[in-house]
Amino acid sequence: MPADRKPDLEPRSPGTGFDWSNPYPMARTPVFARNVVATSQPLAASSGLALLRQGGNAVDAAIGSAAVIALTEPCSNGLGSDAFAIVWDGARLHGLNASGAAPAAWTVEYFRRRYGTDPAARPMRGWDTITVPGAVAGWAELHKRFGRLGFEQVLAPAIEYAERGFTVGPNVHEKWQRAAPLMTSAPGFDQHFLPRGRPPAIGEHFVLPGAAQALKRIAASGGEDFYRGEIARAITAFAAQGNGALDLADLDRYRPAWVDTIHQSFAGCELHEIPPNSQGVAALICLGILSHTELAECAVDSADWHHLSIEAMKIAFADVYAQVAEPAAMRVTVAQMLDPELLRQRARLIDRSRAQVFAPSKLDRGGTIYLAAADAAGMMVSLIQSNYMGFGSGVVVPGFGISLQNRGAAFSLDPKHPNCVAPGKRPFHTIIPAMLTRDGAAQMAFGVMGGNMQPQGHVQVLTRMLLARQQPQAACDAPRWKWNAGVEVELESRMPIEVVAELQRRGHRIVPGDDSYMDFGAGQMIWRLGDPCVDGYVAASDSRRDGQACGY
């Protein structure tokens, strides 16, 4: 879309208002169906769709897709991941926090004894980054409350891919190849993920027999074996062998938590996110600030459009990085962070003519894969799971091939920071599923993967869809920016050159982003068109990944 074109607020299609054209040079088209799944990996999407065809609902499809993608995109997630989900059951929203807690032995002194007082000396991988993996418990909890098919039937596609293998695609191959040199000393990694002494090539067949055995135990026990059975004993025995702190008691006491979503009004809709310890509040703060700017009057894709959004995002992150942790450890409440008057005041800090660095608000003390699924009965699911960094901690459990996440690396070692490490505490989390509602009903399940890109991606696709009336696939395909720190902003190479020049003139330090897969996240979205049983949904899948949206 030309940079001088302003958002067209007149409806283009009954019931949506979307302009169904796509002005961006991507090859995918939106998918229309009454039952849909959208993921970043096609085998995962087709597996979820197969479960829907077998009579399963959107939760069955989401769990089945999540289990398959834990195998077929192992660089980004796995059976040892954490997860979050938001479910619309046709009447209300349910949030699930399946992020894991720190081992009971973890304290600031524990890390100082092992690594000294320099925070830079702490490890980013290995046993001292591994919190309790929550994804498997999250799947089991979702299934217990909402599933229709048997748990073993839901996990059957994943077991089949683990046993019979799958073919590696180009994006997964590239990420695998990048991560492998970092894992040379990671316990168990070579045996399970480099069995031929190298990453699998594009088009090469790959089998995960250990994961097949783990999945069979998980399926038969409803997830219990992972935390209180043979798998748990294998994990903790390997931890003891590697001088790690994770023990059977840590796994046994773990439970996911059902939570109420937090939300923010924007352009006639409500954006819902999972509350802290996730960073979802960053997207809410940003949209709340943008509501008090002239963004709706700006031409989409113009320098003004991007500048206002970048500055609002920087303000949001200033507060989130200073304040967000597990709720019990936070010095302020989410309600304080989303106070309308505060957001109005923060919006006034934005200078239309120059980029700035913002300090956190002064508040008084107060109380990465993504997938979506929806069915014709109206159930919608937004689910995200991740092992944090590529292949997580690098530690892979012998016999079961379970790669364990490294979310503990996100803890602070500063005793004054709310995110400071403590026994049984959940660390600050970057992964965030999202759900959009309108008039009290679910409108869209969506998410954008990729570290701190996630809330930035939520803001960028939502402003395009709700203000510029771009259809979901166009909003996915549009060039993105990503704020890193200070006034540094990465831009995709497809950003118009005149816009780049103007952002530089305003003081943004532009860093070319030449790797869309790694730097700018990838989104999946499912938008309800009307009555799900009659009108169905429109779904989009980001062209930056191998994935797809599919339906029937």
PyMOL commands that set and color helices and strands:
alter all, ss='L'
color gray80, all
select helices_A, chain A and resi 42-53+58-72+108-115+119-121+127-129+135-146+151-164+170-183+189-193+209-221+224-228+230-241+248-252+280-290+295-297+303-323+327-329+334-337+340-347+407-410+453-466+472-477+497-505+516-519
alter helices_A, ss='H'
color red, helices_A
select strands_A, chain A and resi 31-33+36-39+82-88+93-98+166-167+205-206+257-259+262-266+269-273+369-374+380-386+396-397+402-403+434-438+441-448+481-485+488-492+509-513+523-528+537-541+548-551
alter strands_A, ss='S'
color yellow, strands_A
deselect
rebuild
show_as cartoon
